Amino acid sequence: MFEFLKPAPVAKQKVPADRVESSYRWHQLGVLLAICIGYIGYYIIRLIFTTEQNEIMKQYGFTTADIGMVLSCFGIGYGISKLFMGALSDKSNTNRYLATGLIISALLNFGLGSTRSLYMMMFLMLIMSIAQGMGAAACQRSVQLWWGKKHRGAIYSIWSSAHNAGAFACVAVVQLATFMFSGSISAVFYTSSVVSLIIAAFVLLVGADRPVSVGLPSISEYTGDEVVLENGTESDSEETSLTLPQIFVKYILTNKVVWAITLTSMSLYLVRYGIMSWIPSYLVESKGFTTNFAKWLVGIFELAAVPGVIIMGAISDALKGRRAIVCILCVIGLFICLTTYFFSTNHVLIVSVLFIMGTLIYAPLTLVGLMVNEAVPKFAVGSSTGFMGFFQYIFGETLATALIGILVAKYGWLASNMVLYTASALAFLLLVYIFIAERRAEKIVDSDKKN
């Protein structure tokens, strides 16, 4: 098992120079398909319990508290697992690591469909959260290994949109299984597992570990891509003899830019879930929307982000990788939209700003995910991904759900508004700091080159 996950060795036979460009494009297409479709498979597994919670309560006799306990096992476990499984991906074959996490998730999902025990479900969801933590880190590391900075923003944004497609695919699988197997909950779990196992096989077939493993030059050699570190030094290394703890201390814990990007992401996660999780309740109680229409707006908020995120990623590429400035502009727009969302009573205007906020939240969330990877050497990408993911889920999502729920119950929706304003302001200030730090590091590099 562990031998299977070791990084692929450098290929002995090199691709001829006249075929490098075409071979690179072909493999990049395969890797892009692997990480996008592979991550869709992760979401098909991840969301089954959420989408089927009403039927599970009906058929299994569970309460909402029982469902909450199962889901909380996943949420807490996932936040913690991203920290450790992300770091482990730095020492692994990224393509096989991605497929393995999906295979393990699918097998555990079979278990969820085979039991009606609440405690067994909680245990399986907790273990599954660990396997699920393998997905994002492997995908983000693949982007760093296969694309240069010139195109990375657009590619990363396309991959990031896979979670939206995954949510849609999950619903499609549920509907198909419900139709084919007369509403059997077990059949829904089994069907999603089979689909995800097929996807895992596809990932292994079309993906690849890194360019040098298939006889191609590394992305640094091919495009001149180098990472500019906090102190202004450049790095093009893909491997290191440092241990995972050494990598974590040297390039993550003591890196001020990584901390700033991580806290920015946490703040934006708070805004994301602070809006999305409470759309139905907020619009019905405060704005007079109907319950059914308010539910649909959750989907609109998610899907509206897809084209905007990809466009913003491409713009960040056009600005030569200056992603912080794109994020700053998005957050300024977010302030304006939040104000309209909080204080307007016009339903058309509220729906319109929700549509726009999808992009203004998800675009900077996507770009900071890329920025934290670009702030460390390529051999520390998984560690940076896991570190940020830990703060996103353990603090950002938890504060957006638990804290806002408590504040609204005690003080009303104005308290929620203040929390979201504060989180947005913190994100803005941190992004300004990141922008200044990036420019300072670039000036050091330029100065060294001139000398």
Number of C-alpha atoms within 10 A of each C-alpha: 6 6 8 12 17 15 20 18 12 15 13 10 11 14 17 11 9 8 10 16 13 10 17 21 12 12 19 21 13 17 25 22 17 28 28 21 22 34 30 26 32 32 25 28 25 23 19 20 22 13 14 16 19 15 15 19 14 11 12 14 10 17 14 10 9 15 19 13 16 21 20 16 19 24 19 16 23 26 24 21 26 32 24 20 26 29 27 19 32 25 19 21 22 30 30 23 27 32 29 24 23 31 24 17 27 29 16 21 27 20 19 23 19 15 13 16 12 16 13 14 23 20 15 20 28 22 19 26 23 23 26 30 27 30 29 25 29 31 27 22 27 29 25 25 22 22 21 17 21 16 17 21 30 22 16 26 25 20 24 27 22 22 20 17 20 23 23 16 19 22 16 14 18 23 13 15 21 17 12 12 13 9 15 17 24 20 19 25 26 21 23 27 27 16 15 27 22 13 22 26 16 17 27 19 12 18 24 23 23 29 21 20 19 20 18 24 19 20 22 20 11 16 13 11 19 19 20 20 20 19 14 20 14 17 15 17 14 17 13 14 8 11 9 18 11 11 21 18 11 14 21 23 13 11 17 15 23 25 19 20 27 25 22 29 27 27 28 28 26 26 27 22 19 26 24 20 17 18 19 20 14 19 22 17 13 13 17 12 16 12 13 10 12 20 16 12 18 19 15 16 25 21 19 18 21 22 15 18 28 23 17 25 28 22 17 24 19 15 13 12 20 17 26 24 17 19 27 19 13 20 23 14 15 22 18 12 20 21 13 17 23 17 12 13 14 12 13 9 14 20 16 15 19 24 21 19 27 24 25 26 23 27 27 29 23 23 26 24 23 26 23 23 27 22 23 26 23 24 26 29 31 32 31 36 27 26 26 28 27 24 23 24 22 17 17 24 24 20 22 25 17 11 14 24 18 14 15 15 10 10 10 14 17 11 17 23 20 11 19 23 17 14 20 24 18 16 25 23 14 23 27 16 15 23 18 13 17 21 13 14 18 19 13 14 18 11 11 11 8 6 6
